[in-house]
Amino acid sequence: MITINPTDLLTPEELATRLKVPKSWVYEKTRGRARDPLPVMRIGKYMRFHWPEVVVWLQAHQQGGLT
């Protein structure tokens, strides 16, 4: 079982602020049609992002991964 630190969970707004991108970009990267979607946890109607997983996703893209 994975242990998740609650302080590592971000809302879409918090993630957008941290990444310095528009909130709409975050939502677009979570849609099913996204080529390589952001890792997201869906809790009912809410979306949360586990910051360590987002960091791994960013590193994959920084190294010439998918856009």
N, C-alpha and C positions, 0 to 999 in steps of 0.2 A: 504494500500500500504506500502511496506517495504522501509525504507530509507536506502540506502547503502552509506557509506562513501567511496569515491574513494580511500582513502589511505588504506582501508581494502582489496582492490582487488589485488590479486597477480597473476603473470604469473606462468606457470609451473616451470620455472627456479627459480623464487623467492621463491616459495613454497618449492622446493627441498632444496634450501640453508637454508631456515628457519628450516626445519625439519631435516637437515643434512642427507639426503638420496640421492641416485642417481636420476637424472631426469627421467631415465627409470622407476623407481619404481612409480613415480607420474603418468606417462602415463599409466602404467599397471593398477593402481588403478582406472582409469577413464574409462576403457574399459567396454563394455557391459557384457563381460563374468566375470568381477570381482564379487566376492561373495557379498561384501558390498562396493560398490564404494564410492570414495571420493565425497563430494558434489562439483559439478562443474557447472559453467555457461558457456554456449557456445554462443559466439557472432560471428556468421558467422563461419569462419574457426579458430577463436581464442578461447582459453579456459582461463577462469579466475576463481580464487578461492576466495571466501569471507572468510577471515580469521576467523571471529567469528563462522561460520558454520564448518570450519575445526577443530576448537578447540572443539566444541561439538562432532564431529566425533571421535576425538582423545580420549576424555574423555570416550566415550562409549566403545572404544577398550581397554583403560587402565583398565577399571573395569571388565575385563574378557569377553568383547564382542567378536564379530567375528574378525577373522584375515584376 
